[in-house]
Amino acid sequence: MEKRNTGIFIALAGLLAVLFCLDICSGSIWLWPWGDLTPMEQNILHAIRLPKAVTAILAGSALSVSGLIMQTLFRNPLAGPYTLGVSSGASLGVAFLTMWSSTMIMLLPVAACIGATLVLLLVLAVSRKVTGNVSLLIVGMMFGSIAGALVSLLQNFANPDALKLFIVWTLGSLSSVGWSDMQMMIPILLTGALFVLLALKPLNGLLLGEDYARGLGIHVERTRLYIVLATGLLAGGVTAFCGPIAFIGVAVPHIARGIFRTSNHRVTVPASALIGACLLLVCDVLCSLFTYPLPISTVSALFGAPVIIWIVLKGR
């Protein structure tokens, strides 16, 4: 089994490299990075294509891993990175900013980070008071609903320019992230990944329920705190800079478990990261084939929604 998994990981790493090259080549202008490029083409490659492809890898990995640990925590196959309302909090932050000033586009990631962080802090405060994961799930969904209601209220009073800016952000985009943005985005995602590593061993115990995990000596409450922090940082960091990206975090963990035929998180965590990165690169390549690039969430939904429908129909 280990030899088989090693072969699949090598194949996925090779596929990731191929898709990365394809992504930086494809677009309205086909670029061959190893050829002679004009100054304009070099600028397109280094300022737009490369950061966009790197962002696809980071976002796809972060959303997939956060979706995996959410499904394990709640033992729910349809749980995802936005289950605890992080996306709604980020949307609320952006809605407040665009309502106040639609000209301050450069501050959108900051506003989204603040909104996501506030919701995350509320969920963390509640997580110390409730004992059951179901209660935490319900509370997270309620926080998301409250944030969504406030966003709808702000939209009613927004001017057309602010409303348009907000709607464009909600469609999701990888091209809005530049090298300077990554100086903030990467540390956030790395911190989230650290909490995933801290929870890696206890996650396997949670697969059989909290009581079984406690019987193994796992500190369930601390593990839950690590998972919530990891999800908030990974999903919140991606949403802040790229906007909401649909279905990747829900669908990819199922694909990873299906390919590797295991639920062991020592395998499924890196597998989800690789598959999520590959899938979002594919989505970005498909987006760039159109004269007017499609929103990334539109294409990711076309991949993710059929997987979720299949899960529901199979009753798994």
Secondary structure, DSSP 8 states (H G I E B T S, - for coil): -HHHHHHHHHHHHHHHHHHHHHHHH-SSS---TTS---HHHHHHIIIIIHHHHHHHHHHHHHHHHHHHHHHHHHT-TT--TTTTSHHHHHHHHHHHHHHH-TT-GGGHHHHHHHHHHHHHHHHHHHHTT---HHHHHHHHHHHHHHHHHHHHHHHHH--HHHHHHHHHHHT--STT--HHHHHHHHHHHHHHHHHHHHTHHHHHHHTT-HHHHHHTT--HHHHHHHHHHHHHHHHHHHHHHH----SHHHHHHHHHHHHHT---HHHHHHHHHHHHHHHHHHHHHHHHTSSS---HHHHHHHHHHHHHHHHHHHT-
